[in-house]
Amino acid sequence: MVISSMINMRFIAVFFLGFGALVSPLMAGDTLVVKSALQQTKWFSYRYISQEYITNLNDFFLDLKLDTTFMVFRNTGKPFEYKLTYHQNEAYNQPVKKNDPLMKSEYIIRFDAKTGKAVELVNWKQFRDQLLSDLSFQTANKLISTAEFEEYKLLLNSEQTVRKTVMHDITYLFSISGDTVRLDAEYMKIKPVRSPMSGKDYAILGSFTSEMPAGTRNTIVFHARNKAGELEKPQLMEEVKAYLYKTYPKDSPIPELTSVGLNSEMDWQYNRLQKNMLRISLADVLAINGQSRGFIRTFDLWEKED
């Protein structure tokens, strides 16, 4: 979908609702408990913009892809339980056209009543069966061994594992709900950063900070930064080598690897009066020999019905 340049007034209304309301201003050194109120609504939606790009050594774009979809969460009739579906249009009546089985699936998600954190994928067995079917295909075509299939099968017999696998970005929309944050502090946090080559998660230590944009009293922006270090880079280098051996034609020389990096950046824009995340940005960048491949996802709170 081509991203429209017209500003949606509903988003502007959501963004500025509560600006200047009579609540005590936050000061550096104050402590804030982050909570979401979306699990108390009938339904809510996020506009999801994805951007994939490749740049060369001089940071010129070699490839750029943009896409927009809408994520709709509707209460199932049970307390704090929502059905999530992806749609191609703002009216939410056209399913996504992308050839992505996860985006064409329906998720039944349960949220924590007090904090709004996503705590359970209720229909996880449906996704487990989809994943096992794909792994079975890979085994039959000798892409993975029978032993690897059995190992994956054992790991996927867990709601938590399946949830982390198929709700990777969805989880981060609500991941800091329930956290207690001191606004002038810098925290050290470990984040599982997923390798785009193997799908393996690297536990990378990084920073977590917060700020209050100038001129606002209800808006707090949280930043998480995680960058692969000396412990992870040798493993990443071996992954890249294995990937190149698989993808390059047999008679073609494989380029020499001189450097590899993997960075993850996350930002949450939170309104403490509404108790909603208004915008979440997730960015993962893989760099090989100075050439970068990035995947940026931006989620804007679009509509909700209380």
VEXKE-727921 format. One record per residue (C-alpha): residue number from 1; residue in three letters; x negated, y negated, z negated. Coordinates in Angstrom, 1 decimal. Layout:
% residues N
<NUM,'ALA',<X,Y,Z>>
...
//
This chain:
% residues 306
<1,'MET',<0.0,0.0,0.0>>
<2,'VAL',<-1.3,-3.5,0.9>>
<3,'ILE',<-1.6,-5.6,-2.3>>
<4,'SER',<0.7,-8.6,-2.0>>
<5,'SER',<-0.9,-12.0,-2.6>>
<6,'MET',<2.3,-13.3,-4.1>>
<7,'ILE',<2.4,-13.6,-7.9>>
<8,'ASN',<5.2,-11.7,-9.5>>
<9,'MET',<7.0,-14.0,-11.9>>
<10,'ARG',<8.1,-11.2,-14.1>>
<11,'PHE',<4.4,-10.4,-14.9>>
<12,'ILE',<3.8,-14.0,-15.7>>
<13,'ALA',<6.8,-14.0,-18.1>>
<14,'VAL',<5.5,-10.9,-19.8>>
<15,'PHE',<2.0,-12.4,-20.0>>
<16,'PHE',<3.0,-15.6,-21.6>>
<17,'LEU',<5.8,-14.5,-23.8>>
<18,'GLY',<5.0,-15.4,-27.3>>
<19,'PHE',<2.2,-17.8,-26.4>>
<20,'GLY',<2.0,-20.4,-29.1>>
<21,'ALA',<4.5,-18.6,-31.4>>
<22,'LEU',<4.3,-19.5,-35.1>>
<23,'VAL',<2.1,-16.8,-36.4>>
<24,'SER',<-1.1,-17.1,-38.4>>
<25,'PRO',<-4.1,-17.7,-36.1>>
<26,'LEU',<-6.8,-15.1,-36.1>>
<27,'MET',<-10.3,-16.0,-37.3>>
<28,'ALA',<-13.7,-14.4,-36.8>>
<29,'GLY',<-14.1,-11.8,-39.5>>
<30,'ASP',<-10.4,-11.0,-39.6>>
<31,'THR',<-9.3,-7.4,-39.4>>
<32,'LEU',<-6.6,-6.3,-36.9>>
<33,'VAL',<-4.7,-3.0,-36.7>>
<34,'VAL',<-3.9,-2.4,-33.1>>
<35,'LYS',<-0.3,-1.0,-32.6>>
<36,'SER',<1.9,-0.6,-29.5>>
<37,'ALA',<5.6,-1.1,-29.5>>
<38,'LEU',<6.2,0.5,-26.1>>
<39,'GLN',<7.3,3.8,-27.6>>
<40,'GLN',<10.3,2.0,-29.0>>
<41,'THR',<11.7,0.9,-25.6>>
<42,'LYS',<14.1,2.6,-23.2>>
<43,'TRP',<11.5,2.5,-20.4>>
<44,'PHE',<8.5,0.6,-19.3>>
<45,'SER',<6.2,0.4,-16.3>>
<46,'TYR',<2.7,-0.4,-15.3>>
<47,'ARG',<1.4,-1.6,-11.9>>
<48,'TYR',<-1.6,0.5,-11.1>>
<49,'ILE',<-4.2,-0.9,-8.7>>
<50,'SER',<-7.1,1.4,-7.7>>
<51,'GLN',<-10.3,0.2,-5.9>>
<52,'GLU',<-13.0,2.5,-4.6>>
<53,'TYR',<-16.1,1.0,-3.0>>
<54,'ILE',<-19.6,1.8,-1.9>>
<55,'THR',<-22.4,-0.8,-1.8>>
<56,'ASN',<-25.9,-0.7,-0.5>>
<57,'LEU',<-29.2,-1.8,-2.1>>
<58,'ASN',<-28.3,-5.5,-1.3>>
<59,'ASP',<-24.8,-5.1,-2.9>>
<60,'PHE',<-23.1,-5.3,0.5>>
<61,'PHE',<-19.9,-3.3,0.8>>
<62,'LEU',<-20.2,-0.3,3.0>>
<63,'ASP',<-16.7,0.9,2.3>>
<64,'LEU',<-13.7,-0.4,0.3>>
<65,'LYS',<-10.3,1.1,-0.4>>
<66,'LEU',<-7.4,-0.5,-2.3>>
<67,'ASP',<-4.2,1.1,-3.3>>
<68,'THR',<-1.2,0.1,-5.5>>
<69,'THR',<1.3,2.3,-7.2>>
<70,'PHE',<3.8,1.9,-10.1>>
<71,'MET',<3.9,4.1,-13.2>>
<72,'VAL',<7.3,4.4,-14.8>>
<73,'PHE',<7.8,5.8,-18.4>>
<74,'ARG',<11.4,6.6,-19.2>>
<75,'ASN',<12.6,7.8,-22.5>>
<76,'THR',<13.9,11.4,-22.2>>
<77,'GLY',<16.6,11.0,-24.9>>
<78,'LYS',<14.2,12.4,-27.6>>
<79,'PRO',<12.5,10.0,-30.0>>
<80,'PHE',<9.1,8.7,-28.7>>
<81,'GLU',<9.2,11.1,-25.7>>
<82,'TYR',<8.8,9.8,-22.2>>
<83,'LYS',<8.8,11.1,-18.6>>
<84,'LEU',<6.1,9.5,-16.5>>
<85,'THR',<6.4,9.4,-12.7>>
<86,'TYR',<4.4,7.5,-10.0>>
<87,'HIS',<6.1,5.5,-7.3>>
<88,'GLN',<5.1,3.8,-4.1>>
<89,'ASN',<7.3,0.7,-4.5>>
<90,'GLU',<8.4,-1.8,-7.2>>
<91,'ALA',<12.0,-0.5,-7.1>>
<92,'TYR',<10.7,2.9,-8.3>>
<93,'ASN',<12.7,4.8,-5.8>>
<94,'GLN',<9.9,6.0,-3.4>>
<95,'PRO',<7.5,8.7,-4.6>>
<96,'VAL',<3.8,8.2,-4.0>>
<97,'LYS',<2.6,9.3,-0.5>>
<98,'LYS',<-1.0,10.0,-1.6>>
<99,'ASN',<-2.1,13.6,-1.3>>
<100,'ASP',<-2.7,13.9,-5.0>>
<101,'PRO',<-0.8,16.7,-6.8>>
<102,'LEU',<-1.3,15.0,-10.2>>
<103,'MET',<0.3,11.8,-9.0>>
<104,'LYS',<3.2,13.7,-7.6>>
<105,'SER',<3.8,15.5,-10.8>>
<106,'GLU',<6.1,14.6,-13.7>>
<107,'TYR',<4.5,14.2,-17.2>>
<108,'ILE',<6.4,14.6,-20.4>>
<109,'ILE',<4.5,12.6,-23.0>>
<110,'ARG',<5.1,12.2,-26.7>>
<111,'PHE',<3.8,9.1,-28.5>>
<112,'ASP',<3.0,8.5,-32.1>>
<113,'ALA',<5.9,6.8,-33.8>>
<114,'LYS',<3.8,4.3,-35.7>>
<115,'THR',<0.9,3.5,-33.5>>
<116,'GLY',<2.1,4.2,-29.9>>
<117,'LYS',<-0.9,6.4,-29.1>>
<118,'ALA',<-0.2,9.2,-26.6>>
<119,'VAL',<-0.5,12.4,-28.7>>
<120,'GLU',<1.0,15.3,-26.7>>
<121,'LEU',<1.6,16.4,-23.2>>
<122,'VAL',<4.8,18.3,-23.8>>
<123,'ASN',<4.9,20.1,-20.4>>
<124,'TRP',<1.2,21.0,-20.5>>
<125,'LYS',<1.7,24.6,-19.4>>
<126,'GLN',<3.0,23.4,-16.1>>
<127,'PHE',<-0.3,21.6,-15.5>>
<128,'ARG',<-2.3,24.5,-16.8>>
<129,'ASP',<-0.7,26.8,-14.2>>
<130,'GLN',<-1.5,24.2,-11.4>>
<131,'LEU',<-5.1,24.1,-12.5>>
<132,'LEU',<-5.4,27.9,-12.7>>
<133,'SER',<-3.9,28.2,-9.3>>
<134,'ASP',<-6.5,25.9,-7.9>>
<135,'LEU',<-9.3,27.7,-9.7>>
<136,'SER',<-8.0,31.0,-8.4>>
<137,'PHE',<-8.2,29.6,-4.8>>
<138,'GLN',<-11.8,28.5,-5.5>>
<139,'THR',<-12.7,32.0,-6.8>>
<140,'ALA',<-11.2,33.7,-3.8>>
<141,'ASN',<-13.2,31.5,-1.5>>
<142,'LYS',<-16.4,32.1,-3.6>>
<143,'LEU',<-16.7,28.5,-4.6>>
<144,'ILE',<-16.9,29.6,-8.2>>
<145,'SER',<-17.7,33.0,-9.7>>
<146,'THR',<-15.2,35.3,-11.4>>
<147,'ALA',<-17.1,34.7,-14.7>>
<148,'GLU',<-16.6,30.9,-14.3>>
<149,'PHE',<-12.9,31.4,-13.6>>
<150,'GLU',<-12.5,33.4,-16.8>>
<151,'GLU',<-14.3,30.7,-18.8>>
<152,'TYR',<-12.1,28.0,-17.4>>
<153,'LYS',<-9.0,30.1,-18.0>>
<154,'LEU',<-9.9,30.4,-21.6>>
<155,'LEU',<-10.6,26.7,-22.0>>
<156,'LEU',<-7.3,25.7,-20.3>>
<157,'ASN',<-5.2,27.7,-22.7>>
<158,'SER',<-5.1,24.6,-24.9>>
<159,'GLU',<-2.7,21.6,-24.8>>
<160,'GLN',<-5.5,19.2,-25.8>>
<161,'THR',<-7.9,20.4,-23.1>>
<162,'VAL',<-5.2,20.2,-20.4>>
<163,'ARG',<-4.1,16.8,-21.6>>
<164,'LYS',<-7.6,15.4,-21.5>>
<165,'THR',<-8.1,16.9,-18.0>>
<166,'VAL',<-4.9,15.7,-16.3>>
<167,'MET',<-4.2,12.5,-18.3>>
<168,'HIS',<-7.8,11.1,-18.2>>
<169,'ASP',<-6.8,7.5,-17.4>>
<170,'ILE',<-3.3,7.7,-18.8>>
<171,'THR',<-4.8,8.4,-22.3>>
<172,'TYR',<-7.0,5.3,-22.1>>
<173,'LEU',<-3.9,3.1,-21.7>>
<174,'PHE',<-3.0,3.8,-25.3>>
<175,'SER',<-6.3,5.0,-26.7>>
<176,'ILE',<-7.1,2.2,-29.1>>
<177,'SER',<-3.6,2.1,-30.5>>
<178,'GLY',<-3.9,2.8,-34.2>>
<179,'ASP',<-7.5,1.5,-34.5>>
<180,'THR',<-8.5,-1.0,-37.1>>
<181,'VAL',<-10.9,-3.6,-35.7>>
<182,'ARG',<-12.8,-6.3,-37.4>>
<183,'LEU',<-13.0,-9.1,-34.8>>
<184,'ASP',<-16.6,-10.2,-35.4>>
<185,'ALA',<-18.0,-6.7,-35.4>>
<186,'GLU',<-19.8,-4.7,-32.8>>
<187,'TYR',<-19.0,-1.0,-33.1>>
<188,'MET',<-21.0,1.9,-31.6>>
<189,'LYS',<-18.7,4.4,-30.0>>
<190,'ILE',<-19.2,7.6,-28.0>>
<191,'LYS',<-17.1,8.0,-24.8>>
<192,'PRO',<-16.8,11.1,-22.6>>
<193,'VAL',<-17.8,9.7,-19.2>>
<194,'ARG',<-16.9,12.0,-16.4>>
<195,'SER',<-19.3,12.8,-13.6>>
<196,'PRO',<-17.7,12.3,-10.2>>
<197,'MET',<-19.8,15.2,-8.8>>
<198,'SER',<-19.1,18.0,-11.3>>
<199,'GLY',<-16.2,16.8,-13.4>>
<200,'LYS',<-18.4,17.3,-16.4>>
<201,'ASP',<-17.9,14.9,-19.3>>
<202,'TYR',<-21.1,13.3,-20.7>>
<203,'ALA',<-20.8,12.1,-24.3>>
<204,'ILE',<-22.5,8.6,-23.9>>
<205,'LEU',<-23.1,6.2,-26.8>>
<206,'GLY',<-22.0,2.7,-26.1>>
<207,'SER',<-20.6,-0.5,-27.7>>
<208,'PHE',<-17.1,-1.7,-28.6>>
<209,'THR',<-16.5,-5.5,-29.1>>
<210,'SER',<-13.5,-7.9,-29.2>>
<211,'GLU',<-12.9,-11.6,-28.4>>
<212,'MET',<-10.2,-14.1,-28.5>>
<213,'PRO',<-10.0,-16.1,-25.2>>
<214,'ALA',<-10.2,-19.9,-25.7>>
<215,'GLY',<-6.9,-21.6,-26.0>>
<216,'THR',<-5.0,-18.5,-27.2>>
<217,'ARG',<-3.8,-17.3,-30.6>>
<218,'ASN',<-2.1,-14.0,-29.9>>
<219,'THR',<-4.4,-12.5,-27.2>>
<220,'ILE',<-7.3,-10.3,-28.0>>
<221,'VAL',<-9.5,-8.7,-25.4>>
<222,'PHE',<-11.4,-5.5,-26.3>>
<223,'HIS',<-14.5,-4.4,-24.4>>
<224,'ALA',<-16.1,-0.9,-24.3>>
<225,'ARG',<-19.4,-0.4,-22.5>>
<226,'ASN',<-21.1,2.9,-22.1>>
<227,'LYS',<-24.2,3.5,-20.0>>
<228,'ALA',<-26.0,6.8,-19.3>>
<229,'GLY',<-29.4,6.8,-21.1>>
<230,'GLU',<-32.6,8.9,-21.1>>
<231,'LEU',<-30.8,11.9,-22.5>>
<232,'GLU',<-28.2,12.0,-19.7>>
<233,'LYS',<-30.2,10.9,-16.7>>
<234,'PRO',<-32.2,14.2,-16.2>>
<235,'GLN',<-28.9,16.2,-16.2>>
<236,'LEU',<-27.3,13.7,-13.8>>
<237,'MET',<-30.4,14.0,-11.5>>
<238,'GLU',<-30.0,17.8,-11.3>>
<239,'GLU',<-26.3,17.3,-10.6>>
<240,'VAL',<-27.0,15.0,-7.7>>
<241,'LYS',<-29.6,17.4,-6.3>>
<242,'ALA',<-27.2,20.3,-6.4>>
<243,'TYR',<-24.5,18.1,-4.8>>
<244,'LEU',<-26.8,17.1,-2.0>>
<245,'TYR',<-27.8,20.7,-1.3>>
<246,'LYS',<-24.2,21.6,-1.0>>
<247,'THR',<-23.1,18.7,1.2>>
<248,'TYR',<-26.1,18.1,3.5>>
<249,'PRO',<-26.3,20.1,6.8>>
<250,'LYS',<-28.8,23.0,6.6>>
<251,'ASP',<-31.2,21.4,9.1>>
<252,'SER',<-31.1,17.9,7.7>>
<253,'PRO',<-33.8,16.7,5.2>>
<254,'ILE',<-32.4,15.8,1.8>>
<255,'PRO',<-33.5,12.3,0.7>>
<256,'GLU',<-35.8,11.9,-2.2>>
<257,'LEU',<-34.1,11.0,-5.5>>
<258,'THR',<-35.8,8.1,-7.3>>
<259,'SER',<-33.1,6.9,-9.7>>
<260,'VAL',<-29.6,7.8,-10.9>>
<261,'GLY',<-27.2,6.0,-13.2>>
<262,'LEU',<-23.7,6.4,-14.6>>
<263,'ASN',<-21.8,3.4,-16.2>>
<264,'SER',<-18.4,3.1,-17.7>>
<265,'GLU',<-16.7,-0.2,-18.7>>
<266,'MET',<-13.2,-0.5,-20.2>>
<267,'ASP',<-11.3,-3.7,-21.2>>
<268,'TRP',<-7.9,-4.0,-22.9>>
<269,'GLN',<-6.0,-7.2,-23.1>>
<270,'TYR',<-3.7,-7.1,-26.1>>
<271,'ASN',<-0.9,-9.4,-27.3>>
<272,'ARG',<-0.6,-9.0,-31.1>>
<273,'LEU',<2.8,-10.7,-31.3>>
<274,'GLN',<4.4,-8.4,-28.7>>
<275,'LYS',<2.2,-5.4,-29.8>>
<276,'ASN',<1.6,-4.5,-26.2>>
<277,'MET',<-1.3,-3.9,-23.9>>
<278,'LEU',<-0.8,-6.4,-21.1>>
<279,'ARG',<-3.7,-5.3,-19.0>>
<280,'ILE',<-6.2,-2.4,-19.0>>
<281,'SER',<-9.2,-2.2,-16.7>>
<282,'LEU',<-11.3,1.0,-16.3>>
<283,'ALA',<-14.4,1.0,-14.2>>
<284,'ASP',<-16.9,3.9,-13.5>>
<285,'VAL',<-20.0,3.4,-11.4>>
<286,'LEU',<-22.4,6.0,-10.1>>
<287,'ALA',<-25.7,4.7,-8.8>>
<288,'ILE',<-28.1,6.8,-6.7>>
<289,'ASN',<-31.3,5.2,-5.4>>
<290,'GLY',<-29.8,1.8,-5.9>>
<291,'GLN',<-26.7,2.5,-3.9>>
<292,'SER',<-23.5,2.3,-6.0>>
<293,'ARG',<-20.2,4.1,-5.7>>
<294,'GLY',<-17.5,2.5,-7.9>>
<295,'PHE',<-14.0,3.4,-9.0>>
<296,'ILE',<-12.0,0.6,-10.7>>
<297,'ARG',<-8.5,1.0,-12.0>>
<298,'THR',<-6.4,-1.9,-13.3>>
<299,'PHE',<-3.1,-1.4,-15.1>>
<300,'ASP',<-0.7,-4.4,-15.6>>
<301,'LEU',<2.3,-4.1,-17.9>>
<302,'TRP',<5.0,-4.8,-15.3>>
<303,'GLU',<8.5,-4.4,-16.8>>
<304,'LYS',<10.1,-3.0,-19.9>>
<305,'GLU',<13.6,-2.6,-21.4>>
<306,'ASP',<14.0,-2.7,-25.1>>
//
